[in-house]
Amino acid sequence: MATELGTRIRKARHVARLTPEQMAMELGVSVGTLFRYERKDAAKLSVGRLLRIADVTKRPISFFFDDEEDAA
């Protein structure tokens, strides 16, 4: 089951039109690790990794935390 943060990471990847392979390469992680972030282990992300995800997907960091749904 995906966490809210994991769901937002996946959405940010889709909006940025990145494949899992492309995003994993940009982050320097395996595709399996990326899928774990998107599904259940996002709570274990470091702040630095989340900032990198925001940078790679070109989303503001607030996108990952706002209660209201951001426009894509």
Backbone as CSV, one residue per row, in Angstrom:
resi,resn,N_x,N_y,N_z,CA_x,CA_y,CA_z,C_x,C_y,C_z
1,MET,0.848,-1.182,0.000,0.000,0.000,0.000,0.893,1.245,0.000
2,ALA,0.604,2.157,-0.881,1.403,3.363,-1.011,1.094,4.341,0.119
3,THR,2.121,5.009,0.565,1.932,6.092,1.520,1.577,7.353,0.744
4,GLU,1.075,8.357,1.447,0.758,9.623,0.775,2.000,10.207,0.111
5,LEU,3.123,10.193,0.809,4.365,10.717,0.233,4.780,9.889,-0.973
6,GLY,4.680,8.584,-0.866,5.030,7.710,-1.982,4.168,7.973,-3.203
7,THR,2.880,8.195,-2.973,1.958,8.507,-4.062,2.362,9.811,-4.739
8,ARG,2.762,10.782,-3.946,3.176,12.071,-4.515,4.497,11.954,-5.282
9,ILE,5.390,11.099,-4.815,6.642,10.873,-5.545,6.335,10.269,-6.907
10,ARG,5.464,9.274,-6.926,5.088,8.640,-8.193,4.406,9.649,-9.120
11,LYS,3.503,10.461,-8.565,2.816,11.466,-9.379,3.820,12.469,-9.955
12,ALA,4.764,12.906,-9.142,5.777,13.853,-9.617,6.589,13.246,-10.761
13,ARG,6.904,11.956,-10.657,7.650,11.276,-11.729,6.820,11.261,-13.004
14,HIS,5.533,10.953,-12.881,4.659,10.915,-14.056,4.521,12.292,-14.692
15,VAL,4.326,13.317,-13.875,4.190,14.683,-14.394,5.466,15.111,-15.113
16,ALA,6.612,14.681,-14.593,7.896,15.016,-15.219,8.182,14.148,-16.441
17,ARG,7.293,13.189,-16.688,7.434,12.272,-17.831,8.751,11.496,-17.785
18,LEU,9.076,11.023,-16.586,10.267,10.206,-16.403,9.868,8.754,-16.233
19,THR,10.574,7.872,-16.909,10.358,6.448,-16.677,10.990,6.091,-15.336
20,PRO,10.592,4.976,-14.762,11.247,4.549,-13.517,12.759,4.423,-13.692
21,GLU,13.182,3.912,-14.834,14.617,3.754,-15.091,15.337,5.097,-15.145
22,GLN,14.736,6.075,-15.803,15.345,7.402,-15.890,15.456,8.053,-14.520
23,MET,14.380,7.986,-13.748,14.394,8.626,-12.439,15.369,7.927,-11.505
24,ALA,15.378,6.614,-11.519,16.308,5.876,-10.669,17.748,6.253,-11.015
25,MET,18.046,6.362,-12.301,19.397,6.733,-12.717,19.743,8.142,-12.220
26,GLU,18.810,9.079,-12.344,19.043,10.446,-11.877,19.283,10.497,-10.366
27,LEU,18.610,9.610,-9.637,18.746,9.585,-8.179,19.926,8.743,-7.709
28,GLY,20.460,7.922,-8.610,21.556,7.046,-8.230,21.109,5.870,-7.377
29,VAL,19.886,5.385,-7.640,19.350,4.236,-6.911,18.860,3.214,-7.929
30,SER,18.562,2.021,-7.463,18.005,1.002,-8.348,16.523,1.291,-8.580
31,VAL,15.984,0.702,-9.629,14.559,0.842,-9.909,13.752,0.248,-8.752
32,GLY,14.222,-0.848,-8.192,13.542,-1.460,-7.054,13.464,-0.518,-5.862
33,THR,14.552,0.211,-5.604,14.553,1.184,-4.511,13.566,2.301,-4.798
34,LEU,13.534,2.777,-6.029,12.566,3.810,-6.409,11.146,3.316,-6.180
35,PHE,10.852,2.083,-6.584,9.514,1.536,-6.382,9.182,1.425,-4.895
36,ARG,10.157,1.102,-4.072,9.906,1.063,-2.622,9.568,2.455,-2.104
37,TYR,10.265,3.489,-2.593,9.932,4.865,-2.202,8.489,5.180,-2.590
38,GLU,8.102,4.781,-3.786,6.769,5.108,-4.301,5.665,4.305,-3.640
39,ARG,5.989,3.178,-3.073,4.950,2.310,-2.521,4.841,2.367,-1.010
40,LYS,5.950,2.117,-0.292,5.783,1.971,1.152,6.887,2.549,2.013
41,ASP,8.047,2.783,1.465,9.161,3.205,2.309,9.521,4.679,2.186
42,ALA,8.623,5.490,1.671,8.917,6.908,1.497,9.201,7.584,2.828
43,ALA,8.608,7.083,3.893,8.838,7.680,5.212,10.289,7.556,5.649
44,LYS,11.024,6.645,5.038,12.424,6.442,5.390,13.383,7.301,4.559
45,LEU,12.843,8.132,3.689,13.670,8.998,2.859,14.387,10.045,3.696
46,SER,15.614,10.329,3.336,16.313,11.444,3.972,15.818,12.746,3.327
47,VAL,16.030,13.822,4.027,15.654,15.133,3.488,16.427,15.394,2.197
48,GLY,17.692,15.050,2.194,18.513,15.252,0.998,17.976,14.502,-0.200
49,ARG,17.544,13.264,0.001,17.005,12.455,-1.102,15.692,13.066,-1.597
50,LEU,14.848,13.513,-0.690,13.592,14.128,-1.102,13.847,15.435,-1.857
51,LEU,14.810,16.208,-1.426,15.170,17.424,-2.159,15.655,17.085,-3.562
52,ARG,16.402,15.993,-3.690,16.886,15.559,-5.008,15.709,15.129,-5.886
53,ILE,14.750,14.415,-5.304,13.561,14.010,-6.055,12.814,15.247,-6.544
54,ALA,12.670,16.249,-5.690,12.009,17.495,-6.085,12.762,18.158,-7.232
55,ASP,14.086,18.153,-7.157,14.907,18.751,-8.203,14.765,18.001,-9.526
56,VAL,14.863,16.691,-9.471,14.787,15.866,-10.680,13.417,15.986,-11.340
57,THR,12.369,16.053,-10.545,11.009,16.128,-11.104,10.539,17.561,-11.337
58,LYS,11.379,18.520,-10.947,11.062,19.945,-11.123,9.758,20.337,-10.420
59,ARG,9.573,19.798,-9.224,8.421,20.120,-8.394,8.914,20.844,-7.150
60,PRO,8.147,21.798,-6.641,8.533,22.440,-5.381,8.425,21.428,-4.243
61,ILE,9.249,21.575,-3.242,9.230,20.636,-2.124,7.850,20.605,-1.458
62,SER,7.140,21.718,-1.509,5.796,21.769,-0.923,4.837,20.797,-1.604
63,PHE,5.090,20.445,-2.860,4.249,19.489,-3.579,4.116,18.179,-2.804
64,PHE,5.155,17.799,-2.107,5.186,16.514,-1.424,4.507,16.548,-0.055
65,PHE,4.128,17.746,0.407,3.577,17.870,1.753,2.243,18.586,1.851
66,ASP,1.879,19.405,0.865,0.636,20.168,0.942,-0.562,19.259,1.097
67,ASP,-1.515,19.687,1.919,-2.740,18.921,2.107,-3.613,18.954,0.871
68,GLU,-3.616,20.077,0.192,-4.419,20.203,-1.010,-3.664,19.620,-2.192
69,GLU,-4.394,19.067,-3.103,-3.805,18.476,-4.308,-3.274,19.584,-5.202
70,ASP,-2.009,19.495,-5.584,-1.415,20.477,-6.491,-1.837,20.193,-7.917
71,ALA,-1.955,21.237,-8.694,-2.258,21.072,-10.115,-1.045,20.488,-10.810
72,ALA,-1.251,19.555,-11.684,-0.148,18.891,-12.406,0.346,19.729,-13.541
